[in-house]
Amino acid sequence: MTTSRAHLRRLRQYFRSAGWPCHDNLEVDLLVAGLAERAPPDAAGVQAIRVTESGIAALSGYRQRNRHALDTHDALVERIARQLVDEGRVVFRGVSLRAKVDAAWKPVRPDVFSIRNTSHDAYLAPFVHEVKVSRADLLTDLRNAGKRAAYQALSQQFYYVLAAGIAAPEDVPEDCGVIVAEGARLRVL
């Protein structure tokens, strides 16, 4: 059996919880593959699903793959933040904000939010930088027009910061800036 992301997410749910059975195809696949097993019923007759040692090994591999992607993302976030600090801006990473879009408040969490170092609100010039290190992540974000509108409502300039080779500048809407990380260089397109 090929273990899909859905299988691994379910396995993680079992590991984190009391292992309530779902009685669906994902559970059948995990039981047959030996990644999960049925626990004997408790005193009240409730049966649970337990993650096996093989399941724990599968979760560990999944976690390591995700960690690598996060490390790449976090390193690029750090590069952008450092460059903005060097330019004299006040920088916030992973800050939760709310933006008013179409008469409703939308919560967003940009990778990098920065303002000018000033006490006069008219000169703050807020920027939002959203970092993408995979094409799939970028395409998912581009399909979410509400999220992009919220970022644009919060900022005077909104940029997608792309790892080299994941997209062409034409793939990004014209109302968004594009910065490409090429080796040690950040190139504004």
C-alpha distance (Angstrom), angle and dihedral (degrees) to the residues before:
residue distance angle dihedral
M1 . . .
T2 3.79 . .
T3 3.79 108.1 .
S4 3.79 108.2 -133.1
R5 3.78 127.0 -160.4
A6 3.82 88.3 -103.7
H7 3.82 89.7 56.2
L8 3.80 91.6 49.2
R9 3.80 92.9 46.9
R10 3.81 89.8 52.0
L11 3.79 90.9 47.6
R12 3.80 89.3 51.7
Q13 3.82 89.5 50.5
Y14 3.80 90.3 53.6
F15 3.81 90.6 47.9
R16 3.82 93.0 50.7
S17 3.80 97.3 43.6
A18 3.77 141.9 42.6
G19 3.81 87.6 -81.1
W20 3.77 99.5 -111.1
P21 3.81 109.1 -167.9
C22 3.81 117.1 -115.7
H23 3.80 97.5 -169.0
D24 3.80 94.2 -143.9
N25 3.81 138.0 120.9
L26 3.82 94.4 -87.5
E27 3.77 89.9 56.4
V28 3.80 91.7 47.9
D29 3.81 90.5 51.6
L30 3.83 92.2 49.6
L31 3.82 92.5 48.2
V32 3.82 93.7 48.0
A33 3.83 92.0 46.3
G34 3.81 90.4 52.6
L35 3.80 93.3 -120.7
A36 3.81 90.8 117.7
E37 3.79 135.0 21.6
R38 3.76 138.0 -165.6
A39 3.79 113.5 -100.6
P40 3.80 117.7 -141.5
P41 3.82 112.5 -94.9
D42 3.80 114.8 -90.7
A43 3.82 124.8 -125.2
A44 3.82 90.2 -77.4
G45 3.80 91.6 51.4
V46 3.80 94.4 -108.6
Q47 3.78 114.4 146.9
A48 3.81 122.3 -149.8
I49 3.79 137.6 -170.7
R50 3.78 117.0 -119.9
V51 3.82 127.6 -161.9
T52 3.81 113.0 -120.1
E53 3.81 126.8 -141.6
S54 3.83 88.1 -98.4
G55 3.80 88.6 52.5
I56 3.79 91.2 51.4
A57 3.82 89.6 51.3
A58 3.83 89.8 50.7
L59 3.82 90.1 50.1
S60 3.79 90.5 49.6
G61 3.81 91.7 53.0
Y62 3.81 90.6 47.7
R63 3.79 90.5 50.0
Q64 3.81 91.9 50.5
R65 3.83 92.0 51.1
N66 3.80 90.3 49.4
R67 3.82 91.5 46.1
H68 3.82 90.7 55.5
A69 3.83 90.9 53.0
L70 3.80 90.9 46.8
D71 3.81 92.0 48.3
T72 3.82 90.6 53.6
H73 3.81 90.8 47.3
D74 3.80 93.7 46.0
A75 3.81 91.9 49.0
L76 3.81 91.1 54.5
V77 3.82 91.3 45.8
E78 3.82 87.8 52.8
R79 3.84 91.8 50.5
I80 3.81 92.2 51.7
A81 3.80 92.0 45.7
R82 3.81 92.5 50.0
Q83 3.80 92.2 48.9
L84 3.81 91.1 51.3
V85 3.82 91.5 48.1
D86 3.82 88.8 50.3
E87 3.81 87.2 53.8
G88 3.82 88.9 56.4
R89 3.80 98.5 -104.0
V90 3.81 127.1 138.2
V91 3.81 106.4 -119.3
F92 3.80 132.7 -156.8
R93 3.80 122.9 -172.8
G94 3.80 122.1 -157.5
V95 3.81 94.1 -4.6
S96 3.83 115.9 162.7
L97 3.79 112.7 -126.6
R98 3.80 137.7 170.4
A99 3.79 123.5 -136.1
K100 3.77 128.1 -168.2
V101 3.82 109.0 -124.4
D102 3.82 121.5 170.5
A103 3.84 93.5 -15.1
A104 3.82 91.9 -52.5
W105 3.79 131.0 98.2
K106 3.80 114.5 -120.1
P107 3.81 121.3 -165.6
V108 3.81 114.5 -136.8
R109 3.77 136.7 171.4
P110 3.81 112.0 -155.8
D111 3.77 118.4 -161.3
V112 3.82 90.9 -127.0
F113 3.81 127.1 13.3
S114 3.79 118.0 179.6
I115 3.79 140.3 175.4
R116 3.78 134.6 -173.0
N117 3.77 116.1 -91.0
T118 3.81 96.7 -106.3
S119 3.78 139.3 116.0
H120 3.81 94.0 -142.3
D121 3.81 110.8 91.6
A122 3.81 93.3 -150.7
Y123 3.82 90.0 64.0
L124 3.83 100.2 45.5
A125 3.85 94.4 105.7
P126 3.82 96.9 -168.1
F127 3.83 117.1 -147.6
V128 3.80 128.6 -166.6
H129 3.81 121.2 -158.0
E130 3.81 117.7 -170.2
V131 3.83 112.7 -166.6
K132 3.81 121.0 -146.1
V133 3.81 122.3 -176.4
S134 3.79 98.2 169.6
R135 3.78 131.4 51.7
A136 3.82 91.6 -134.2
D137 3.81 91.2 55.8
L138 3.80 91.2 48.3
L139 3.81 93.7 49.1
T140 3.81 91.2 48.4
D141 3.79 89.7 51.8
L142 3.80 93.0 46.9
R143 3.82 90.6 54.5
N144 3.82 89.3 55.6
A145 3.81 100.2 78.5
G146 3.82 91.7 168.9
K147 3.79 92.7 59.8
R148 3.80 91.2 48.0
A149 3.83 90.5 48.3
A150 3.82 89.5 51.9
Y151 3.81 91.8 51.5
Q152 3.79 90.0 48.8
A153 3.82 91.6 48.3
L154 3.82 89.1 55.5
S155 3.78 97.2 47.8
Q156 3.76 146.7 46.4
Q157 3.80 89.1 -143.8
F158 3.81 127.4 28.4
Y159 3.81 121.0 -170.1
Y160 3.78 135.9 -175.3
V161 3.79 108.2 -146.0
L162 3.80 107.0 -153.4
A163 3.77 131.5 -165.0
A164 3.80 109.7 -123.2
G165 3.78 114.8 -82.1
I166 3.81 101.3 11.8
A167 3.82 96.0 105.0
A168 3.76 145.5 -6.9
P169 3.81 118.9 -112.5
E170 3.82 87.9 -113.3
D171 3.83 89.0 64.6
V172 3.81 89.8 67.4
P173 3.84 120.3 75.3
E174 3.79 114.0 -101.2
D175 3.82 92.9 -118.3
C176 3.83 90.2 65.4
G177 3.77 127.7 74.2
V178 3.79 120.4 -126.8
I179 3.80 127.3 -145.9
V180 3.80 118.8 -179.2
A181 3.81 122.2 -157.0
E182 3.80 105.8 -138.9
G183 3.77 109.2 177.5
A184 3.80 107.6 -61.7
R185 3.81 92.2 -15.8
L186 3.82 129.0 89.2
R187 3.79 107.7 -153.7
V188 3.82 119.6 -163.2
L189 3.79 109.7 -144.6
